[in-house]
Amino acid sequence: MFDALSDRLESAWKKLRGQDKISQSNIQDALREVRRALLEADVNLQVVKDFITEVETKAQGAEVISGVRPDQQFIKIVYDELVQVMGEENVPLVEVEGKTTVVLMAGLQGTGKTTATAKLALHLRKLNRSCLLVATDVYRPAAIDQLLTLGKQIDVPVFELGSDADPVEIARQGVERARNEGINTVIVDTAGRLQIDQDMMAELSRIKSTIEPDETLLVVDSMTGQEAANLTRTFHDQIGITGAILTKLDGDSRGGAALSVRQISGAPIKFVGVGEKVEALQPFYPERMASRILGMGDVLTLVEKAQEEIDLADAEKMQEKILSAKFDFTDFLKQLRLMKNMGSLGGIMKLIPGMGKLSDDQLKQGETQLKRCEAMINSMTKQERRDPDLLASSPSRRRRIASGAGYRESDVSKLVGDFQKMRSLMQQMGQGNFPGMPGMFGGGAMGNPLAAGNRPAPGWRGYPGGVPPTKKKKKEKKKKGFGTL
């Protein structure tokens, strides 16, 4: 989402590399690149001007830290200012102790408001907050049916009175039912409207005055760039909002909305939509977003995504298997599917520091390699998955698996060989030993899934089943001129 912005900022850092210190003369080229990067990302012009002024002032007044290069110091200043512009800290959703929290959802037509409503309900349900959805969009065809379908999908009840009822009355009765039933949070989905449609804006105002929400969230399409900030300000002036949800942040949006909304409207971004799936909603953390913009990854979000999918008891069992070298293909298949549940490979890689620069071709190739691994493992019997040594010693088994998965026997040999080596290395690292890992992440089915090709690595070719010889045999072959693994 911020690829173009990240690339531009990268060129700004290069302007300061090789310099002894930050000065008035050498900082101008870097600032020019930062200004251009922000404008191309469709950040509001006034926000850009204020941002550059603040960065320039802080950079010139910054004390030179021993051992830190000028470009690194400049990056830190830009990072701090990005966090400042986006709001400094996460602003959580209000939870009113001892009573039902009322959330009113508003937005323009086509921003993904109804889907965002369901996403928010699922997010709250994961936090053990009971929810009720209220469908007041009586104008858009099938809007109520859409919310009913989404509610069934996430196991959250939906209150509706049909498309002939008054939206204000639907909202009132829905909130009343939630309070009577002791439901923790009620989320009211309203009809999409246009800023120029004063009748619809007046209806939204009546709904708000009737149900007196604790939160009024505006759903904003991040693809609209700086216009998203202007829209937020308009709604805030006319209706009064407490926060915004940015949708479609996983698309080819240039990032201007995320950098403009807080400064222009004064309303904090509370959540961001990062995919079409109903699970794809994340709380907005300015410091994490700044890290992504600067290509530093977002490890905390990655850990949280993993925690949602990983069972603690399963993790402990997996650790025991790794330490005792009993980690098998069944366990590996489980890990592959766990990663799928966390999202696309591209989305995960962008959260890992240093991996955000991978090209689309590399990511696509990685997805393909993981699918090949899964196909070959699915072609194994349960016994073969539990005991990979069976495959190492049986060419006929490898041929059968290759035929069933649609690949070559050498592909299966590579998978088995790399798996055994990985299992051995995992055991050694678990015991505190950190051996060298030559060839482990070379191209191959079990190596780095982003590496090219799927042929056996040269050092493994020629050994039955791809199994490496013993240390004794290694030495003998080295004397004979076969080289090392």
N, C-alpha and C positions, 0 to 999 in steps of 0.2 A: 504493500500500500504506500510506503514511503520510499520506494526504491530510487525514484528520480531525485527526490530531496536529499537522500543519503549520499547519492553519487556526487551531487553538486557540493555538498558540505565537505565531502572527502577532498575535492579539489581545493577547497579553501584552506584545509589544514596543510596541504602541500606547499602553499605559498609561504608558510612559516618554517618549513623544515630546513635545517641547515643554518638557521639564524641563531645567534648567541642569546638574544633576549627580545622581548616584545617592545617595540618602539612605535612612535607616531608614524614613521616612514614605512616600516615593513608591514604594519597592520592594515594599511588601506586596501591593498590588493585582496587580502583575506576577507575583509569586511564587504568588499564589492561582490565577492563570490557568495557570501552568506546572504546579502541583500537579493542578489539574482535568484538564489535558490528558493528563498521564501516567496518571492513574487511569482516564480514559475509554479510554485505549489499552491497558488491562488490564495495566499494569506492576505488578509485585509491590509490595504496600503498604510493606514495609520498605525496598525499593529507592527508592520515592518519597520516603519520609521522609528517608533519608540523602542523596538527591540534592538536595532542597530545602534541607536544612541546609548542605550544602557550597556550593551556589550563593549562599545568603544570606551566608554567612561571607566568601566570596571577593568578592562584589559590594560589601559594605560596606567591605572592606579594600582595594579596588582603587584605585589612583591614577588620578586623572582625566587622560586623555591629551589633549593640546592638539589641537583640530580634530576630535575624535571625539565624536559625540553619545552621551548616556547610554544610549539604546536600543541603539545599535551596540555599545557596550562590554558591555552586559548580554548581547546575543546571543553575543558572543565567549566570555563566561564560561560560558553554557549550553552552547555548542558544545564547549568544553574538557571540561566535566563529562560530556557525552554520550559523548565519546571515552573518557574514563576509565572510565565504567560498562561500556562494551562491550569494553574490553580494551586500549585504547591503540594496539596495532599488530597487523598481520596475523600469524597463527601458521601457517606453512606446513606442509604434510604432510611427515612424516619421510622422508628418503631415506638408507638405510644404505649407505654406500660399500663396494663389493666383495661385497655379498651381496643376496639377495632380500628386499625390504621386504614385510612381511606386514601387511595391513590387514583388520581384522574389522569388519563392518557389523552393527549391532544396531538395534532399534527396535520400537515397538508395531505392531500390525496396522493396515494402512491408512494408514501415514504416507508411502508412496512409496519404501520402502527399496530394493526391487529396481531401480526406475528410477534412483534416486540412485546405486546401485552402478554402473550402466552409464554414467551421466553422469560419475562420477568417473574411470572407466577412459578415457573419451574425453578428458577434461581432461588426464590424465597422458600419453596418447598424443600430444597436441598439444605436450607438453613433451619429446617424444622418449623417453619411458619405455615400454618394452614391458610389457604387462599380460596377466594370466590371470585370468579370473573363475571362481569356484568356487560351484556351486549346491548348497547344503545344506538348502534349504527343501523338505522331503519331505512336508509336511503340507498346504499350500495347493494346491488343484487348479490345474494348469497353471503353477505358479510356476517350475518348471524350464524349461518351454517358453517362458515369457516371457523368462527370462534368455538362453536360446539365441537367440531372435529378436532381442533387443537386441544381443547380442554379434555376430551376423551383420551387423546394421545398422551398427555402428561398427567392424567388422572387427577384433574382439578375440576370441580363442578362449575357449571355456567348458568347464570340466571338470565332468562329472557322472557319477554311478553309478546313476541311476534313483531312483524314489521308494521303493524297498524297502530301500535301504541305510541304514546308521547314519550320521546327520549328522556325528558326531565322526570317523568313519572317512573319510567323503568329504572333510572339511576336511583331515585329516592327509595323505591321498594327493594331494590337489590341491596343497598347499604343497610336498610332496616332489617332485612333477612339475615345478613351477615352478623349484625349485632345481636339479634335474637338467638342465633345459633352459636354464638361465642367464637366466630371465625376470626383469626388473628388479623388478616389483611384482605381487603376487598379492592379489586382493580377494575375500574370503570373504563371500558373501551368506547370512545366516542367516534362519530363520523368524521372522515377527512373533510377538510374545508379549505377554501382559498382565503388569502388575506383580504381580498377585495369583496368577499361575500359577507356583508355585514349582518345579514339575517342569521347565517350559520354561526358567525362569531357571537352574536347576541344569544343564540341558543346555548352555546358552550358556556357563556357567562352565567346564564340562568341555572344550568346544571351545577356549576361550581358553587353558586350562592346557595343552592338547595342542599347539596350533600356536604358542603364545607370540608373539602379534602385536606388531609395533612400534607400531601405531596401533589403537585401538578407538574407532570413530566411532559415535555415536548419532544416528540420523536422527529428527528431531523435526518435527512438523507445527506450523508457526507459527500456524495458525488456532486453536490451543488456548490462545493468550495466555500468561498467567503460569503456567498449569498445565504448560507446556512446560519451564519452569525447574524446577518441582518434580519432574517426570518425570526430567529430566537428573540431578538430585541423587540420586534414588532409584536409578537405574541406576549412578551413580558409586559409591554406597555399597555396592551389592550385587555389581557386576561389576568396576567400575573402568574408567573411560573416559578417553580422552586429548583428546577434542574432540567437537563436535556439527556436524551439517549441518541447517540450517533449510530445510524445503521449503515450497512454496506461498507464498513471500513476494511473488509477483506478484498474489495474490488480494486479497480485501478484509480481510486480516488487519490488526489495528490497531497492530501494532508492539510489543506488550508483550513478546513472546517475545525479540526481538532485544535489548531493553533489560534483560531479567531474567536470561537464562541464565547469563552470566558471573558476575554478582554472587551469585546463589543457589547455583549448582552448583560454581563454581570452575573449570569446564571451558570452554575457549575455543570460540567459534564459528569453524569453519575454512572452511566453504563455505555458500553460500545457493543454493537453487533458485529461479529466477525465471521459470519457464515449464514447459510440458509437454514441449517438444522436448528431445531428448537433449543438445543443445548448451547448454541453459539452466542452466548451473551456473557460479557465479562465486566466486572466493576472497573471503572476508569481510574487508573493511578497515573498522575502526571509524570512522576519520576520514571516509571516503567515505559511510558510512551516516549519520553525523551531518550531513553536508552535505545529503543527500537529505531527512532529517527536517526540517531547517530551510529547505527549499525553495531551496537554493543550487545544485542540480544535482550532477552527478558527471562532470566532463569527462574525468578519467583513465580511468574505466571505458568511456566512449564512445570514447576514442582506442584503447583495447585491443581493443574490439569491431571497430573499423574495421581495425586492423592485422591481425586474424585473416582478414579478407575481402579486403584490398587486396594485390595483388602489386606489389612495389616497381618492377619494370620497367614495368608498366602505368601506374603512377602517374607515372613520369617521362615516358612518351609522352603521357599526358594533359596534363601540364603544358606540354609543347612545343606541343600542339595549341591549348591555351588562349591561350598567348602569341602564336601566329601566327594567331589567329582561325580555326582549322581545326576547332574543336570542333563536331561535327555531331550530328544526331539519334541516330545509332547510339551515339555516346559517351554522350549523355544517357540513352538507354534502359539502357545498361550501368550507369550510376550509380543509376538507379531500382531496378534489380534488386539491386544491391549493398546498397542501403538496406533492401530487403526481407529480404535474408539476415541483416542485423544485428538484425532483430526488428520488432515492430510500430512504427508511427509514434508511438503513445502512449508506448511504452517508451523510444524514442530521445529524444523531447521532454522527458521527465522527467529526463534526464541533462544537459540543456542549461540552464545558469543562466537563470532568469527565465521559462522555458517550462513549468515544472511546474504552473502555475495554469490551463492551458488546459482548458476544459470538455470533457466527453465528446462533446458535439455538435460542437465545433470540431475535435476530433481525428478524429471520424467523417467530417466534411466534408473534412478534409485527405486522408484515405485515399481518398475518392471522387474528389477532384481528381487525385490521382496516378494512379488507375486510368484516368481519362479521358485523361490525357496518354499513358499507355502504349497505350491502345486506338487513339488517333489515329496514333501513331507506327507501330504494328504494321500499320496500314492503308496505309502509304506503301510505295513501291517502294524498293529498295536505292539507286537513283540519287537519289531524292528525299531520302532520309535523309542521304546524303553531301553533297547540295547544296541546302540550304534555300532558296536564291535562286530555284530552279525553281518553288517553290510560291508565292513572293511575286509572281511575274509571271504566274501561270497560274490564273485562277479555275476553269477546268475541272478542273484537278488537285485543287484544294481541295474542289470539289464531290464528286469521286469519292471522296476520302479521307473526307469527312464522311459520305457515304452508306455507305461500307464500315464505318465505326466506329460509325454510329448517332447521329451528332451533327449540328449545323448547320454550314453553311459558315463562319459568323461565328466559331464555336468554333475551327475550324482556322486561320482568319485570325489570331485572337488568339494561338493557340499559336505560329504562325510569327513574328508580329510581336514578341512578347515574347522569343522565343528569340533573334532577331537582336539585339535590344537588349541582352539578357543577355550574349551573346557579345562584343559590342562593349565593354561595361563590364568584363567579365573581362579582356579584352586590355589595356585602359587601366590597370586595377589591377595587372596583372602587370608593366606598365612603370613602376609607381610613381606613376601618376596616380589620384586618388580623386575622380572626379566625383560630383556629386549624383545621386541615383537616384530622382527623382520618378516615381511611378506604377509603378515596377518591381515592387514587391511589393504592388500593389493586387490586387483580386479578379481572378482569371483562371486559365486553365489552366496558364500558365507562371509566373505570379506567385506570391505566397505561397499555398501549397496549403491554408492554414488560413483564407484569406479567403473571404467569402461570395460566391456567385454565380459565373457563368462567362461573363458578357457582356463584350464588348470594353470596355476602359476609355474614358471619354468623350473623352480627348485623342487616342485613336487612331481613333475612329470616322470613317468617310468616306474613308479612304485605301485605295487598292487593295491588297488582301492584308495590310492592317494595317501597311504599311511606312511609317515616318515620312518626311516630306519632307526635303530637304537643308537645311543651315543657311540658304542663300540664300532658299529658299522659305519657311522659317519666318518670316524677317523680313518678307517680302512679305505673308504672311497675317496677321501681327500688325498691320501697317498697315491692312489691310482690316477689322480687327475680328474676326478668327476666334479670337483668344486664343492662348495658348501651350500647348505639350504638357505 
